[in-house]
Amino acid sequence: MAPASAAAPQRTFADIVIRRMAHLRGPNIWTYRAVIEAIVDIGELEDYPSNALPGFYERLTAWLPGLIEHRCSVGRRGGFLMRLRDGTWPGHILEHVALELQTQAGMKTGFGKARMTGEHGVYKVVIRTRNEAVGKLAIESARDLVMAAINDRPYDVAATIARLTDLVDRQCLGPSTACIVDAATERGIPHIRLNDGNLVQLGHGAAQRRIWTAETDRTSAIAEGISRDKDLTKQLLAAAGVPVPEGRTVESAEDAWEAAEDIGLPVVVKPSDGNHARGVSLNLKTREEVMHAFAAAEAEGSEVIVESFIPGQEHRLLVVGGKVVAATRGEIIHVSGDGKSTIGQLIDTQVNTDPRRGEEEHLPLETLRAGDAVLLLLLQRQGLTLTACCRAAKPPWCSAPATWPSTSPARCTPTSPSRWRWPPAWWGWTSPASTWWWKTSPSRFAPRAAPSSRSTPAPAC
C-alpha cells in the first residue's frame, strides 16, 4: 500500500509528459506480440499516489466503470480497483486506462506493464495493441483523462471512445481477418500485419503462413474466380450432381420477364456478382415485379440472373478442414404497428436500433436504408410506401432477403400471428472461404449469437 501521508494540495498538477512512444511490431522484451512502449514523466505526481488524490478514485471509476474487470496483479476481478483504492502511481493507472479505452473502442486487448526507470518519476508504460495509431492515441487520451480526473476537470469520455472507435473501424483488421488472428492468438501463434489492409503473417520463419482477409496462401485463384460468378458456380455444381435452381442470365427487363415465364413463377432476380444480398428480390409473381427487380439488381452487379424460387430456410455453414465448424440461420425480423407511426419510422425505431446494425465494418448487420430499391419494391407490391401508416388491423410486409453479414430475413407486421418467411435465393458456395449456403427444413443447425465487440478483458500488470 502506498503511504497516504502526503495530502494533495488544492492546486492543479502539471500534465504527465509523454516523452516518446515506440511501436514494437514483433516479439520483444515484454511479450511476443505487438505493443506500444511509452516513456512517461509523471513529474511531481511521483509523490502523490492515487489514495492521496481526493475524489480521484470516484471520478475515474464513474467515467470508466469497466475498470472493475481489470484483474491486475491481485489476480481477480476488481483487482486493479483495489490497487487504485490502496494507492498506486499514475504511470500504472495510465496503463489500465489506455487498455480500457481500447476495449471500449472495440479493440480487445489485455496485456500491459508499467515499470519504473532509473530516473525519478519516469516510467515505461507498455500496452498491447493491434494497431500503432490506435495504441498511441489510446495512451495520449488516457493521459488526458487521468489528468482531468486528478485535477477535477470535466472530460468527454464518450467523445474520446467515439474517436478511437472510428480509428479502429478505419485502420484495424476486418471482421473475418480479426477472427482468424484471434484464433491464432488463443493458440499461441504470433502474427504480424504486413500492410495497412488485411494481409497478415501468422508465425515466424519456415513455419509462417499468410492470410489475406479470409483467404490463405493456399487458396486457389481459380476457385476464387469461380466463386465470384454465381452463374458459373451453378453450372459447375449442377455438373457435379448438386441440385441448383433453374435459371439464366438476362440482358434486359423484358428478357428477365421472358426468362421468368420460361422458368415458371415465382422467381428470384439478383445480380450475378453482388454480395451481402444487395439487389436480391424474392418470390416475384408478376411482370411488373420482375421488371422493377431487374432494375434493382442491375444497379448492384455487372449481370442479372433470373432463377426459380425455392421455399425453405437459409443457412450458412462454415467448413474448415472438410468439417462443419459453425452454422448460422437467417432470422426473421419484424416491426409492430401502433396505428400512428409510418413504416419508415417503425423501421428506424424497431429495426435499425438493433445494436448489431450499423455502418461500421465490425457489425454483422447493415442498417435498413430508406432508399433501398428492394425494400421499396416489397412495399410497392403491397400498395404501400415508407410513409404509409402501419395499422394494427392490416399487416404490411417490409422484408429483406437473408444473407450474411449485412442483412437478415425480415418481416413487417403489427400483431399478426402468421409469418411470411423469405427463403434464400440460391444454393451456392464460395471456394476460398469454404463457405456453403444451403436451404434445409427443418433446421439441423442452431444459430450462434454474435459475440459482443465491447466485452472487457482482464488486463495483466
N, C-alpha and C positions, 0 to 999 in steps of 0.2 A: 504494500500500500504506500502511496506517495504521501510525504509529510504535508499536512494541511496548515502548518503554522504561518505560511506566507499568505496573508489575506490580500486579495486583488484590490488595488486602489480604485477609486471611482474615476477612471480615466480611460482613454482609448488606447489600445495596444497597436503598435505598428504592424502592418501586414507581414505575414510569413513571406519570405523571399524564395522563389524557386530559381536556384542558380543555373541549373541546366537539366535537361531531360534527354535520355538516350533510349532508343528502341532496340532491344536485344532480340533479334529475329529468331534465333535458333537456340540450341542448348547453351546454357550459361551457368554462372556460379550459383544462381538462385534456383533454377529449375530447367528442365529440358524443353519447356515451352516458351513462347514469346512473351516478353514483359516490357514494361516501361520502368526504367530506373531513373528516379529524380533525386537530385541533391537539393535539399531544402534547408533554409536557415530560419529557425523559429525565433531567433533573437532573444529578447527578454522573457518570452514565454517559457523558456527553459526553466525559469524559477517559479512558474505558475502552472502546476498540473491541473487537470480538469476539476478536481474536487476543491480547488482554490479559486474557481471562477464562478461567482454567484449567478445562478439561473442558467448556466451553460448547458447542463445536463437536460433540463426541462425543454429548452428551446431546440436543441439538436434532436432529441427523441420525438418531439412533436413534428418537426419537419420531415424526419426520416424514420417513421415507425418500423420500417423493415430491418433496421439495425438489430432488432431483437433476435433475428435469425442468425446473426454472426456468432459463431462459437468461440472464436479466438483461442488463446492458449488454455483457457479454462476447460475447453473440450465439450461444452454442452450449450444448448440453446440459451441465449441470453448472456453468454459468457463475456462478450465484449461490453455489454452494458454494465456488468459487474465491475469490469476494469475501469470503465468510464466513471462509475459512481465512486469507486475507491480511490481513483486518481491515476491518470495516465497522461502522457505528453502529446502535444499537438501533432507531432510527426506520426505517431501511431494512429491518432484519430483521423488524420488526413488520409492514411491508407484505407481505412474502413469506409470512410465517406466516399472516396473515389470508387471503390468496388461497388458500393450500394447504388451510386448514381449510374454506373454502367449496367447493373442489373435492372434497374427501373427503366432504363432506355432500351432494354431488350437484348443486351449482351451479357449472358450469364457467365460470370467468372467467379472464382472463389479463392484464388491464391494471392497472398500479399505478405509483405515483410516490411518492418520499419526497424532500422538499426542505427545506433549512434556511430559517429565517426570520431576521429581523434580531436576534432575541433569542437569547442563548446557551443552547444545549441544547433549543431549541424547534423542532419540525419540523411541517411539513404532510405528513400521510400520506394518500394517496389510493388507493382500491381500487375497481375496477369491481364492481358488484353488480347483481343483478336484483331485489332486494327490500331495502327500507330496514331492516327489522327484522333480517333475516339478516346484512346487511352490518355493522350496528352491533354485533351480538352476536359476529360473527367478529373484529372489531377488539378488543373487550373480552376475548374469550377468548385472542386472540393475545398481548395484553399479559400476561395471567396466565401463559400457557405460557412466554413468553420470560423473565419474571421467575423462574419456577420453574427454568428451565434455567440462568440466571445464578447464582442463589443455591443451586443444587444441592438443590432441594426435590422431592419426588415430585409428579407431576401425572398425572391420569387423562385421557389423550388420547382414549381410546375413548369415555368418557362425554361429553366435550365434542363430539366428532363426532356422537354419537348425538343430543345435544340440538339441534345445528344441523340434522341431518338431519330431525328431527321438525318443526322450524320450517320448513324448506324444503318438506316434504310438505304442511304446513298452509297456507302462505301464498304459495307460488310458483305460477307458471303450471302448468296441467295439461299432460300429455304432448303432446296434439295442438296446443295453442296454442304451447307451447315449441318444437316442431318448426318451426312457421311463423315464429316470431320468430327462431330460429337461422338459418333460410334467408335471412331478410331481412337479418340482421346480416352474413352472409357476402357479401351483395351490396351492403353499404354503406348499407343503408336503416335509418335510426334508428327507434326505437319508443318509445312512452310507454304505460305501463299506466294505464288511466283509472279503475279501481276495484280493489277487493280481490279480484275474481274474474278472469275471463279476457277482459275487454274491453280491447282493445289498439289503439292508433293507430299505424299504420305511415306514416312520412314526416311532412312538415310542410306547412302552407299549403294551396294549392289542389290539390296532388298527393296529399294524405293519403288513406289508406283505413283502414277499421276492420274488425277481426275480433272475433268472439266464439266462443271455442273453435275449432271447425272451420268456422264459418260466416263469411261476409263480408257487407259492406254491400250486396252484390248477390244474396245468397241469397234465393230465392223463399220467402215464408212459406207459400204454398200447397204447394210441393214438400216443404217440411219437414213439414207436417202429413200429407201423403200418406205420406211415408217412415216415419212413426211407426206407421202402421196396416198391418200385414202383409197383411191380407185385402184391403183396398182397393188396395194396391200390386200384389198378384197379379191383381186384376181388370183394372187398367189395363195391366199387362204383357201379359196374355192378349189384351186387345182390340187391342194393337199387334202381335200375332203372335208374341210371345216365349213359348216353351214354359214352362209352370209346372206344378207337381204338382197333381193334383186334390185338392180338399178343401173344407171349410167350417167355420164357427164352430159351436160346440156350447154347450149351456146346462147340461148335467149329465153325470155319469159314464155314465149309461145312454144319453144322447144321443150321447156320444162313441163308445160301442160300436156303436150303430146306424150312425153315420157310417162307422166302420171297416168294418163289414160291407158297406155300400153301395159304398165306395171299393174295397175289396179289400185283404186283408192282404199284406205287413206295412204298418204305417202309422207316422206320426210324430205325436206330440202335443206342442204347445208353446203358450206364451202369445202372444196376438196383438200385444202391445205391450211385450214384455220385451226385455232386451238381455243381452249377454255370455253368451248360450246358457243362461241360468239357466232351469230348469224345462223344458228340452227333452229329450224321450225319443225314442229312435230304434228302428227295426226291431222294433216291437211286433207280436206274433203271436197273443196270446190275450186273452180278455175280461178276465181278472184284471190283466194287464199294462196294458191300456188304461185300466182303472178307476183303478189306482194312479197312472198317468202323468197322468191328468186332475187328480187332487188336487195333484200336484207343480206342474203348470202353472198351476192356478188360484191358487196362493199367490203367483205371481210377476207376474201380469198381470190386466187387467180382463176379458178374454175368452180363451177357449181355442180353438185351431184343431186340427183333425184333417186330416192330409194323407197322400197316398200316399208311400211310402218309395222313394227313387230311389238306387240304389247309385252309388258314384263317390267321387272325392276332392274336398275342399273347397278352393277358392282364394279369396283376397280380392285384388281388383285395385283399385289407386288410380288414378283417372283425373283428370288435371289438364289443363285446356285442350283437352279432347277426345282426349287421348293417355294411354295407359297408361304411368305413370312408375315404378310399383313393384308387386310382387306377392308374396304370402306364401301358403304352403300349410300346412294343418294337419298337425302331426306326430303320430306315434303314440308314446305314452309307455308304459312298462311297468314292472313290478317283477319281480324274480326271487325265487322262493320258496326257502327253505332248510330247509323241513320243521319249523321250530321257531317262527318268528315268525308272528304273526297278520297278516291282510291290512291291518288298520289300522296296525300297526307298520311294515309294509313300505312303505305309502304315506308315512308320516311320514319314514322314513329314506331312501327311494329316489326319491320324487317331490317331496315338499314341501321337500327340501333343495336343490332346484334354485335357484340364485341369482336366476333370473328370476321366481320365485314369491314372493309375499308380499302383505301388506295395503296397502303403500304405493302411491300412485297411479301413480308413475312405472314400476312394474314391469309387464311385459306379461302376466304370468300370475298368476292367483289361487291361493291355497292350496286344495288339495282338502280340504273340511271333512267331518268325520265325520258331521255331521247333514244333509248334502246329500241331499235326497229322491231325486234322480235316481240318485246313486251307490248309495244303499241299495236302490233298485228294481232296478238292474242286478245287484247281488249276490243279491237275493231271487229273481230269475228263475233263478238257478243253484242255489238252495237254500243260499246262503251268507250270512254276516254279516261285519262288520268284525272280529269276534273269532274267526272261523274261521282255522284254521292253513292257510297257503298251502303245500301239499305239492308236491314236485317231480314227482310222478307224475300229478298232476291240475292242469291249467292253469285256474284260475278267472279270470274277466274282471271288471275293475272300470273300465270305460271311461266317459269323459265326452264329451259332444258337442263338436264342434270349432267354435270361433269365436274372434274376437279382440276385445279384448286379454286376456280373462280366462282362457280355458281352451283346451285343445288336445285332439285326439282321443287317447284313452288306452286302453291295454290292460293287463291284469294277468295275466301268465303267467310261470311259472318258467323252464323251458328249452325250451318247445315251439317248433319252428321255424315253425309255422304262424302266420299273422297274421289277426286279425279287425279289419278296418278299419271305422271308424264314419263313414260319409259324412254330408254335411250334410243339414239338414232342409228346405232350400228353395232355390229360385233367388230372388234378391231384389236390391234396390237401395236406396240412400239418396240422395236427390237433393241435399241440402245439401252433403254432403261428396263428392259424385260418386264414391261407392264402390259397387262391384258385387261380388256373390258369385256365383261360377259353379262348376259341377261339370264337371271335364274329366278325361278319361282317354285316353291318358297325359298327364302334365303338360307344358305348354308353357312354364311359367314356373318359374324356380328360386326357392326361398325365400331371403329375405335374413335374415342374422343380426342380432339386435337389437344396437345399439351399446351399449357399456358406459357407464353414467352416472357412473363413477368414474374415467374416464381423466383424466390430469393435463395441462392445457395448459401452455404456456410463457409465464409472465408476462413482461411487458416492464417495464424500470425507467425 
